[in-house]
Amino acid sequence: MKFFICFPILVGLTSCQSREDKNGVMAKGCEAAAQGLMANSNDQIDSISSQTFSNSTYGSGYKSVSLKANLMRDGYLEDENIECIFFENEGPFGIGYSAEFIHISFNGNDIGKDAEGNIKGGINDFMSITDSVGKATR
């Protein structure tokens, strides 16, 4: 009988991802979203110099990710801010964590769902970026 009581607790404790791991998933996804936006240009992300994570104004479960990127543009490094919104999903006992891409603001682009759920920037761009994020965070 003790096994049936302890097993779910043990699974919950060993399956939990740390906040740092979850933030890492979202940062990786946000960078992939930005790279997806730059797919048809010669611009490239050289490095990420800082990351900030906070609760989003979208509501409960939504997280805001801010990355400061060093972009290689025409042979010169330039600083650029990348802002992403994700919705975090987590099963019981912390099993099955995922972060669903919602929105990106980067390099003059504003693509994804707004706080009311309306698509901004075109559905094809949103689907393409969502696919890039999914591949990067699996």
C-alpha positions as CSV (number, residue, x, y, z in Angstrom):
1,M,0.0,0.0,0.0
2,K,2.9,2.4,0.8
3,F,4.1,1.9,-2.8
4,F,0.9,3.3,-4.2
5,I,1.1,6.4,-2.0
6,C,4.8,7.1,-2.5
7,F,5.1,6.3,-6.2
8,P,3.1,9.3,-7.4
9,I,5.1,11.6,-5.0
10,L,8.4,10.1,-6.2
11,V,7.4,10.5,-9.9
12,G,6.4,14.1,-9.2
13,L,9.7,14.9,-7.5
14,T,11.9,13.3,-10.1
15,S,10.0,14.5,-13.2
16,C,9.9,18.1,-12.3
17,Q,11.9,20.5,-14.5
18,S,13.5,23.4,-12.7
19,R,12.4,26.9,-13.5
20,E,15.9,27.4,-15.1
21,D,15.2,24.4,-17.4
22,K,11.8,25.8,-18.4
23,N,13.2,29.2,-19.0
24,G,15.9,27.6,-21.2
25,V,13.2,25.9,-23.3
26,M,11.5,29.3,-23.8
27,A,14.7,31.1,-24.6
28,K,15.6,28.5,-27.2
29,G,12.2,28.8,-28.7
30,C,12.3,32.6,-28.8
31,E,15.7,32.5,-30.6
32,A,14.3,30.0,-33.1
33,A,11.3,32.2,-33.7
34,A,13.7,35.2,-34.5
35,Q,15.8,33.0,-36.7
36,G,12.6,32.0,-38.5
37,L,11.8,35.6,-39.2
38,M,15.3,36.1,-40.6
39,A,15.2,33.0,-42.8
40,N,15.0,35.1,-46.0
41,S,17.7,37.6,-45.1
42,N,21.5,37.5,-44.6
43,D,21.1,38.6,-40.9
44,Q,22.2,36.1,-38.3
45,I,22.1,35.9,-34.6
46,D,25.7,35.9,-33.5
47,S,25.0,35.5,-29.7
48,I,22.5,36.2,-27.0
49,S,23.9,38.6,-24.4
50,S,21.1,38.5,-21.9
51,Q,17.8,36.8,-21.1
52,T,14.9,38.1,-18.9
53,F,11.8,36.1,-18.0
54,S,8.6,37.4,-16.4
55,N,4.9,36.9,-16.1
56,S,3.1,38.2,-19.2
57,T,0.3,40.8,-19.3
58,Y,-1.6,38.2,-21.4
59,G,-2.7,36.5,-18.1
60,S,-2.1,33.4,-16.0
61,G,0.2,30.8,-17.4
62,Y,1.7,33.2,-20.0
63,K,5.4,34.1,-19.8
64,S,7.3,36.9,-21.4
65,V,10.8,36.2,-22.7
66,S,13.2,39.1,-23.5
67,L,16.4,38.3,-25.3
68,K,19.1,40.8,-26.1
69,A,20.7,39.5,-29.3
70,N,23.9,40.5,-31.1
71,L,23.0,40.3,-34.8
72,M,25.5,40.1,-37.6
73,R,24.1,42.5,-40.3
74,D,26.2,43.4,-43.3
75,G,29.4,42.4,-41.6
76,Y,28.6,44.5,-38.4
77,L,27.3,43.4,-35.0
78,E,24.2,45.2,-33.9
79,D,22.2,44.9,-30.7
80,E,18.5,43.9,-31.1
81,N,15.8,43.1,-28.6
82,I,13.6,40.0,-29.1
83,E,10.4,39.8,-27.2
84,C,8.4,36.5,-27.1
85,I,5.3,35.3,-25.3
86,F,4.7,31.6,-24.4
87,F,1.9,29.7,-22.7
88,E,3.3,27.2,-20.3
89,N,1.5,23.8,-20.0
90,E,2.4,21.3,-17.3
91,G,0.8,18.0,-16.4
92,P,0.2,16.6,-12.9
93,F,3.3,16.4,-10.7
94,G,5.3,18.5,-13.2
95,I,5.2,15.7,-15.9
96,G,4.9,16.8,-19.5
97,Y,6.1,20.4,-19.5
98,S,5.7,22.3,-22.8
99,A,5.8,26.0,-23.8
100,E,3.5,27.0,-26.6
101,F,4.7,29.9,-28.8
102,I,2.2,32.7,-28.8
103,H,3.9,35.9,-30.1
104,I,7.1,37.6,-31.2
105,S,8.2,41.2,-31.5
106,F,11.5,41.5,-33.3
107,N,13.2,43.6,-35.9
108,G,10.1,45.6,-36.7
109,N,7.9,42.5,-36.9
110,D,4.9,41.8,-34.7
111,I,3.7,38.3,-35.4
112,G,1.5,35.9,-33.4
113,K,-1.6,36.1,-31.3
114,D,-2.5,39.2,-29.4
115,A,-4.0,39.1,-25.9
116,E,-7.4,38.6,-27.3
117,G,-6.2,35.6,-29.5
118,N,-6.3,37.4,-32.8
119,I,-3.5,36.6,-35.3
120,K,-1.2,39.5,-36.1
121,G,1.3,39.5,-39.0
122,G,-0.3,36.8,-41.1
123,I,-1.3,33.2,-40.5
124,N,1.4,31.8,-42.8
125,D,4.2,33.6,-40.9
126,F,2.7,32.6,-37.6
127,M,2.5,28.9,-38.6
128,S,6.0,28.9,-40.0
129,I,7.5,30.4,-36.9
130,T,5.5,28.1,-34.7
131,D,6.9,25.2,-36.6
132,S,10.5,26.5,-36.2
133,V,9.9,26.9,-32.4
134,G,8.5,23.4,-32.2
135,K,11.5,21.9,-33.9
136,A,13.9,23.8,-31.7
137,T,12.3,22.9,-28.4
138,R,11.6,19.2,-28.9
